[in-house]
């Protein structure tokens, strides 16, 4: 998911929720945005899940 910095800060303070799980891992950020992963992204076993797991283990997101 992509959040503005203000949205991310508000989410972290519990001002609102965007899902029932409500827990997000920050993958990275830049001067404008925070890139996050929903904590339950891998609950359902779907085609491509192993590829997602492998990609995330390699820390693919590089921000300045």
C-alpha positions as CSV (number, residue, x, y, z in Angstrom):
1,X,0.0,0.0,0.0
2,X,1.1,3.6,-0.5
3,X,0.4,6.3,2.1
4,X,1.3,10.0,2.2
5,X,3.5,10.8,5.2
6,X,0.5,12.5,6.9
7,X,-1.7,9.4,6.3
8,X,1.0,7.1,7.6
9,X,1.5,9.1,10.8
10,X,-2.2,9.3,11.3
11,X,-2.6,5.5,10.8
12,X,0.2,4.8,13.2
13,X,-1.5,7.0,15.9
14,X,-4.7,4.9,15.4
15,X,-6.7,7.8,14.0
16,X,-8.2,5.5,11.4
17,X,-7.9,2.0,10.0
18,X,-7.9,0.8,6.4
19,X,-8.5,-2.9,7.1
20,X,-9.7,-5.4,9.8
21,X,-6.1,-6.5,10.5
22,X,-4.8,-3.0,10.8
23,X,-1.1,-3.9,11.1
24,X,1.3,-2.7,8.4
25,X,5.0,-3.2,7.9
26,X,6.9,-0.2,6.4
27,X,8.9,-1.4,3.4
28,X,10.4,2.0,2.8
29,X,9.7,5.7,2.4
30,X,10.8,8.8,0.6
31,X,10.1,12.5,1.1
32,X,6.4,12.1,0.1
33,X,5.3,8.5,0.6
34,X,5.4,5.5,2.8
35,X,5.3,2.1,1.1
36,X,3.8,-0.6,3.4
37,X,2.8,-4.2,3.4
38,X,-0.4,-5.4,5.0
39,X,0.4,-7.9,7.7
40,X,-1.9,-10.5,6.4
41,X,-0.9,-10.3,2.7
42,X,0.0,-14.0,2.7
43,X,-3.0,-15.5,4.6
44,X,-4.5,-16.9,1.5
45,X,-2.4,-19.3,-0.6
46,X,-2.6,-17.9,-4.1
47,X,-0.6,-18.4,-7.2
48,X,2.6,-16.3,-7.1
49,X,2.8,-16.2,-3.3
50,X,6.2,-18.0,-3.2
51,X,7.5,-15.4,-5.7
52,X,6.3,-12.6,-3.5
53,X,8.0,-14.1,-0.5
54,X,11.3,-14.4,-2.4
55,X,11.1,-10.9,-3.7
56,X,10.4,-9.4,-0.3
57,X,13.2,-11.4,1.3
58,X,15.6,-9.6,-1.0
59,X,14.7,-6.1,0.2
60,X,13.7,-5.0,-3.3
61,X,12.6,-1.4,-2.4
62,X,15.4,1.2,-2.4
63,X,14.5,4.7,-1.6
64,X,16.7,7.8,-1.4
